[in-house]
Amino acid sequence: MTHRLRYFAIASVTPVVLLALGAIFGGWLAVSALIYMTLLSFILDEGVSKLAGAADPEEEFTAANQLSTILAASHFLLLPLMIFALTGGTGISIGAGAALFLAAGLFFGQVSNSNAHELIHRTDRLLFNLGKWVYISLLFGHHTSAHNKVHHRFVASDDDPNSAREGETFYAFAPRAWKGSFVAGYEMEKADIARAKTSGKRRVNPYLTYVSGAVLMLILAWVIAGGMGLVVYLVLCFHAQIQLLLSDYVQHYGLMRARRPDGSYEPVGEHHSWNSPHWFTSHLMMNAPRHSDHHAHPSRPYPALRLPDATRAPMLPYSLPTMATLALFPTLWNRVMGRSLARWQDIRKV
């Protein structure tokens, strides 16, 4: 494992260990998992001035894929463990359970989501399917289709349900994005199946897998801890989905592509995504905050993603998780992000 990749491994695997120990023993181990995902992450981002470099895109990324596989496997072990622990299976206290729930939702929505996002961009079918099933286990399987076939094509436009408009609150955005991406992804898959059929090829709509997989997960939650297990699982998935939607909300807020005279959109550029230079959460979230380069090169492995110059792409005033927290408070969000967006719009006019 390269020196650079060790940072990704340490940052992303540490919460797996803390969550597992917290689920089994409770107490300060559960609290430490929450502190790691919140306060410690903020302190390390803001208190340590460090900018990680990027790997050569032509390198072999076997170790990076192995780390992604380990994180996905850990996800499938942690999810049932959380359900078991949060329904009293391990005997942890109510306070420890509350801390564990919050920390687990943050991990599933920030680390597991970022890792699954990386995997669904891989051409290797095993890795792709691994990422797809991470999303299915969070009852968000449709994101696999909607992200690749809708978001990347229509990002920063009114045709993308997951691009937030200027002035739109997260509470208005979230239901629109969830429903809109589900429907748009389904329509894209249906159109692809129709085209394949004219060529004599037969394909099954992946939405069948997303829905049947979700039903399977609900049954497994019931098997683990009965009705309470089902409730805990649904609330955990909701918590994780909110994190995912917050990430989408922040990373394209107010950045819209111009329309050409013929009605088409200008090409996607670096200036259509918000980025973050904060080193710790970049490693924790598999370089997801380097969002402009991801849209420019969707298949580029996460260690090779580059951070664009601040004169070419907008930078978030705080780390991505911190901005996601601010988005929950519209007045504060408008004050902080409104200023940043206005400054960026002034830069674009120059």
C-alpha positions in Angstrom: 0.0 0.0 0.0 1.4 3.4 -1.0 2.1 6.1 1.5 -0.7 8.2 0.1 -3.2 5.4 0.2 -2.4 4.7 3.9 -4.2 8.0 4.8 -7.4 6.8 3.0 -7.2 3.5 4.9 -6.6 5.0 8.3 -9.2 7.7 7.9 -12.0 5.3 6.6 -11.3 2.1 8.5 -10.9 3.6 11.9 -14.6 4.4 12.3 -15.4 0.8 11.3 -13.4 -0.4 14.3 -15.0 2.2 16.6 -18.5 1.4 15.5 -18.0 -2.4 15.9 -16.5 -2.0 19.4 -19.2 0.6 20.3 -22.0 -1.8 19.2 -20.5 -4.6 21.3 -19.3 -2.8 24.4 -21.2 0.5 24.3 -20.0 3.3 26.7 -17.3 5.6 25.6 -16.5 3.4 22.6 -19.9 4.3 21.1 -19.4 8.0 21.9 -15.9 7.9 20.5 -17.3 6.8 17.1 -19.6 9.8 17.1 -16.8 12.1 18.1 -14.6 10.7 15.3 -17.2 11.3 12.7 -18.0 14.9 13.9 -15.8 16.9 16.2 -12.5 15.2 15.5 -13.1 15.3 11.7 -13.8 19.1 12.0 -10.7 19.7 14.2 -8.4 17.8 11.9 -9.8 19.6 8.8 -9.6 23.1 10.3 -6.6 22.7 12.5 -4.1 20.9 10.3 -3.0 22.7 7.2 -2.2 19.9 4.8 -3.2 19.3 1.1 -2.9 15.8 -0.2 -1.4 15.3 -3.6 -3.0 13.2 -6.4 -1.7 9.9 -7.8 -0.8 9.5 -11.4 -4.0 8.5 -13.3 -1.9 6.0 -15.2 -0.9 4.1 -12.1 -2.3 0.7 -11.1 -5.0 1.1 -8.4 -5.2 -2.5 -7.2 -4.6 -1.4 -3.6 -7.3 1.3 -3.9 -9.8 -1.2 -5.2 -8.8 -3.6 -2.3 -9.5 -0.8 0.2 -12.9 -0.1 -1.4 -13.7 -3.9 -1.3 -12.8 -4.0 2.4 -15.0 -1.0 3.2 -17.9 -2.5 1.3 -17.5 -5.8 3.1 -17.3 -3.9 6.4 -20.5 -2.1 5.5 -22.4 -5.4 5.1 -21.0 -6.6 8.5 -21.7 -3.3 10.3 -25.3 -2.8 9.1 -26.8 -6.0 10.7 -24.6 -5.5 13.8 -26.0 -2.0 14.2 -29.6 -3.3 13.9 -28.8 -6.0 16.5 -27.1 -3.6 18.9 -29.7 -0.8 18.6 -32.5 -3.2 19.4 -30.9 -4.2 22.6 -29.1 -7.3 21.4 -25.7 -6.4 23.0 -27.1 -4.7 26.1 -25.7 -1.3 25.5 -27.2 1.7 27.3 -29.7 4.1 25.8 -27.1 6.9 25.7 -24.6 4.7 24.0 -27.3 3.6 21.6 -28.1 7.1 20.6 -24.4 8.0 20.0 -24.0 4.7 18.0 -27.1 5.5 15.9 -25.9 9.0 15.0 -22.3 7.8 14.2 -23.5 4.8 12.2 -25.8 6.9 10.1 -23.0 9.4 9.4 -20.7 6.5 8.5 -23.2 4.8 6.1 -24.1 8.1 4.5 -20.7 9.6 4.2 -18.1 6.8 4.0 -20.1 3.9 2.7 -21.9 6.2 0.3 -18.6 7.7 -1.0 -17.1 4.3 -1.4 -20.2 2.9 -3.2 -20.2 5.9 -5.4 -16.6 5.1 -6.3 -17.5 1.4 -7.0 -20.4 2.1 -9.3 -18.0 4.0 -11.6 -15.7 1.0 -12.0 -15.8 -1.0 -15.2 -15.1 -4.3 -13.3 -18.6 -5.9 -12.9 -17.7 -7.3 -9.5 -16.7 -3.9 -8.1 -19.7 -2.3 -9.7 -22.2 -4.8 -8.3 -20.6 -4.4 -4.9 -21.3 -0.7 -4.9 -24.8 -1.3 -6.2 -25.6 -3.6 -3.4 -24.3 -1.2 -0.8 -26.9 1.3 -2.2 -29.6 -1.4 -2.2 -28.8 -2.2 1.4 -29.5 1.5 2.2 -32.8 1.3 0.3 -31.3 3.6 -2.3 -30.5 1.2 -5.1 -31.9 3.4 -7.8 -29.0 5.8 -7.2 -26.9 3.4 -9.2 -28.8 4.2 -12.3 -29.8 7.8 -11.6 -26.3 8.9 -10.7 -24.6 7.4 -13.8 -27.3 8.0 -16.4 -29.0 11.1 -15.2 -26.8 13.1 -12.8 -23.6 13.0 -14.9 -25.4 13.8 -18.1 -27.6 16.6 -16.8 -25.7 18.0 -13.8 -26.0 21.7 -13.1 -29.3 22.0 -15.0 -33.0 21.9 -14.4 -33.1 18.4 -15.9 -31.0 17.0 -13.1 -33.1 16.3 -9.9 -29.9 16.2 -7.8 -28.7 19.7 -8.6 -30.0 22.3 -6.1 -31.1 25.7 -7.4 -30.0 28.9 -5.8 -32.3 29.8 -2.9 -33.7 26.3 -2.7 -33.7 24.9 0.9 -32.5 21.4 1.6 -36.0 20.6 2.9 -37.5 21.5 -0.5 -34.6 19.8 -2.4 -34.5 16.4 -0.6 -38.0 15.1 -1.6 -37.7 16.5 -5.1 -34.3 14.8 -5.6 -35.3 11.5 -4.1 -38.5 11.1 -6.2 -37.0 12.8 -9.3 -33.9 10.6 -9.4 -36.0 7.5 -8.9 -38.3 8.3 -11.8 -35.6 9.7 -14.1 -33.3 6.7 -13.5 -36.1 4.4 -14.3 -37.0 6.2 -17.5 -33.3 6.1 -18.6 -33.1 2.4 -18.0 -36.4 1.8 -19.8 -35.2 3.8 -22.8 -31.9 1.8 -22.8 -33.8 -1.5 -22.7 -35.9 -0.4 -25.7 -32.9 0.5 -27.7 -31.2 -2.8 -26.8 -34.3 -4.7 -27.9 -34.2 -3.1 -31.4 -30.7 -4.6 -31.7 -31.9 -8.0 -30.7 -30.5 -7.8 -27.2 -32.5 -8.6 -24.1 -31.9 -6.8 -20.8 -33.7 -6.9 -17.5 -34.5 -3.5 -15.9 -32.1 -3.2 -12.9 -35.0 -1.6 -11.0 -36.2 -5.1 -10.5 -33.0 -5.8 -8.6 -33.2 -2.6 -6.6 -36.8 -3.2 -5.5 -36.5 -7.0 -4.8 -33.2 -6.4 -3.1 -34.8 -3.8 -0.8 -37.5 -6.3 0.1 -34.9 -8.9 0.9 -33.1 -6.4 3.2 -36.3 -5.6 5.0 -36.9 -9.3 5.6 -33.4 -9.7 6.9 -33.9 -6.8 9.3 -37.0 -8.5 10.6 -35.2 -11.8 11.0 -32.4 -10.1 13.0 -34.7 -8.3 15.5 -38.3 -8.6 14.6 -40.5 -5.5 14.2 -38.2 -3.3 16.2 -35.3 -4.4 14.0 -37.4 -3.3 10.9 -38.0 0.1 12.5 -34.4 0.6 13.4 -33.3 -0.4 9.9 -35.7 2.0 8.2 -34.6 4.9 10.4 -30.9 4.1 9.9 -31.5 4.1 6.1 -33.3 7.4 6.3 -30.4 8.9 8.3 -27.9 7.6 5.7 -30.0 8.8 2.8 -30.2 12.3 4.3 -26.4 12.4 4.4 -26.2 11.3 0.7 -28.8 13.9 -0.3 -27.0 16.6 1.7 -23.8 15.8 -0.2 -25.6 16.2 -3.5 -27.3 19.4 -2.3 -24.0 21.1 -1.3 -21.8 20.0 -4.2 -23.8 21.7 -6.9 -25.8 24.3 -5.1 -26.6 27.3 -7.3 -24.3 26.3 -10.1 -26.2 26.1 -13.3 -25.0 25.5 -16.9 -25.9 28.1 -19.5 -28.2 27.2 -22.4 -27.0 27.6 -25.9 -29.2 29.2 -28.6 -30.2 25.7 -29.9 -31.5 24.8 -26.4 -28.6 22.5 -25.5 -26.5 23.1 -22.4 -22.9 24.2 -22.3 -20.4 21.4 -21.5 -19.9 20.5 -17.9 -16.9 22.4 -16.5 -14.8 22.7 -13.4 -17.0 25.6 -12.3 -20.1 23.5 -12.1 -19.2 21.7 -8.9 -18.2 22.9 -5.4 -14.9 21.5 -4.1 -13.2 21.2 -0.7 -9.5 21.2 0.0 -9.9 19.9 3.6 -7.5 17.0 3.9 -9.0 14.8 6.5 -12.6 14.5 5.3 -11.2 14.1 1.7 -9.5 11.0 2.9 -12.5 9.9 5.0 -14.8 10.3 1.9 -12.5 8.8 -0.7 -11.8 12.3 -2.3 -15.5 12.9 -2.9 -14.9 16.6 -2.1 -12.8 16.9 -5.3 -16.0 16.9 -7.2 -15.1 18.9 -10.3 -12.4 16.5 -11.4 -14.8 13.6 -10.8 -17.3 15.1 -13.2 -14.6 15.7 -15.7 -13.2 12.2 -15.4 -16.0 9.9 -13.9 -13.9 6.7 -14.2 -10.8 8.2 -12.6 -10.0 6.3 -9.3 -10.3 8.3 -6.2 -6.5 8.6 -5.3 -5.9 10.3 -8.7 -8.6 13.0 -8.4 -7.2 16.5 -8.5 -8.2 19.6 -6.7 -8.7 22.4 -9.3 -7.4 25.9 -8.8 -9.7 28.2 -6.8 -9.8 30.6 -9.7 -11.3 27.9 -12.0 -13.7 26.1 -9.6 -15.6 27.3 -6.5 -14.4 26.2 -3.1 -16.6 25.5 -0.1 -15.9 27.8 2.9 -15.8 24.8 5.2 -15.5 21.1 4.7 -18.2 19.1 2.9 -19.6 17.5 6.2 -19.6 20.9 7.9 -21.5 22.5 5.0 -23.9 19.6 5.0 -24.6 20.4 8.7 -25.2 24.1 7.9 -27.6 23.1 5.2 -30.0 21.8 7.9 -30.4 25.4 9.1 -31.6 27.4 6.1 -31.0 30.9 7.6 -27.4 30.1 8.5 -26.9 28.3 5.2 -28.1 31.3 3.2 -25.8 33.6 5.1 -22.7 31.5 4.6 -23.3 29.9 1.2 -25.0 32.9 -0.2 -21.9 35.0 0.3 -19.7 32.2 -1.2 -21.9 31.8 -4.2 -22.1 35.6 -4.7 -18.3 35.8 -4.6 -17.9 33.0 -7.1 -20.5 34.6 -9.4 -18.4 37.9 -9.3 -15.2 35.9 -10.2 -17.0 34.4 -13.2 -18.0 37.8 -14.4 -14.4 39.0 -14.5 
